[in-house]
Amino acid sequence: MKRIRELRNYSQDYMADRLGISQVSYSRIEKGQTKLDMQRMQQIAEILEVDPMMLFNFDESMVLNNCTIAQGLNHNTYHNYSLAETERNALLQHIQRLEKELNELRREKA
């Protein structure tokens, strides 16, 4: 959870404010000192714009490996361009459709 927050450039103060709790309370959540119910987990996931399960299974390498926009960017900027898996898939499908249309236009022109 902490690493996802950091990748988003969100402070603990920002997260706490969005959740309506103190920064100390939020810090306890990140340290695992506070048990989370599903509602709070969902709120945190929504703020971080990730699937709630990603809060448990976050693998930073997946962001770099799965985000085509991140290719060629340095470590400090790639997180600004990371996309949720569904958004990434939708964009890839759109790109494939556009490439198909472009190829059809090229065949018609030839």
PELIN-V860693 format. One record per residue. RES is the residue in one letter. OMEGA is omega as a letter, one per 40 degrees, with the letter a starting at -180 (NA if undefined). BURIAL is b if it has 24 or more other ideal C-beta (glycine too) atoms within 12 Angstrom, else e. D_FIRST is the distance of its C-alpha to the first C-alpha in Angstrom with 1 decimal. Layout:
BEGIN
RES:OMEGA:BURIAL:D_FIRST  RES:OMEGA:BURIAL:D_FIRST
END
This chain:
BEGIN
M:a:b:0.0  K:a:e:3.8  R:i:e:5.5  I:i:b:5.3  R:a:b:6.3  E:i:e:8.7  L:i:b:10.0  R:a:b:10.8  N:i:e:12.5  Y:i:b:11.3  S:i:e:12.1  Q:i:b:11.0  D:i:e:14.5  Y:a:e:14.0  M:a:b:11.1  A:i:b:13.3  D:i:e:16.3  R:a:e:15.2  L:a:b:14.3  G:i:e:17.6  I:i:b:16.5  S:i:e:17.0  Q:i:e:14.8  V:i:e:15.5  S:i:e:14.3  Y:i:b:10.9  S:i:e:10.8  R:i:e:11.8  I:a:b:9.1  E:a:b:6.5  K:a:e:9.4  G:a:e:10.0  Q:i:e:13.3  T:i:e:13.2  K:a:e:13.5  L:i:b:12.2  D:a:e:14.8  M:a:e:14.6  Q:i:e:15.5  R:i:b:12.8  M:i:b:10.2  Q:i:e:12.3  Q:i:e:12.4  I:i:b:8.8  A:i:b:8.9  E:i:e:12.2  I:a:b:11.3  L:i:b:8.9  E:i:e:11.6  V:i:b:10.2  D:a:e:11.5  P:i:b:9.9  M:i:e:10.4  M:i:b:8.3  L:i:b:5.1  F:a:e:7.3  N:a:e:9.2  F:i:b:7.7  D:a:e:10.6  E:a:e:11.2  S:i:e:14.8  M:a:e:14.8  V:a:b:14.2  L:a:e:17.2  N:a:e:19.2  N:a:b:19.0  C:a:b:19.3  T:i:e:23.0  I:a:e:22.8  A:a:b:20.9  Q:i:e:23.9  G:i:e:25.7  L:i:e:23.2  N:a:e:22.1  H:a:e:18.7  N:a:e:18.4  T:a:e:19.2  Y:a:e:17.9  H:i:b:14.6  N:a:e:16.8  Y:a:e:18.5  S:a:b:15.8  L:i:e:16.7  A:a:e:15.4  E:a:e:17.3  T:i:e:19.8  E:i:e:20.6  R:i:e:21.1  N:i:e:23.4  A:i:e:25.3  L:i:e:25.9  L:i:e:27.1  Q:i:e:29.4  H:i:e:30.8  I:i:e:31.4  Q:i:e:33.2  R:i:e:35.4  L:i:e:36.3  E:i:e:37.2  K:i:e:39.4  E:i:e:41.1  L:i:e:41.7  N:i:e:43.2  E:i:e:45.4  L:i:e:46.6  R:i:e:47.4  R:i:e:49.5  E:a:e:51.3  K:a:e:52.1  A:NA:e:53.4
END
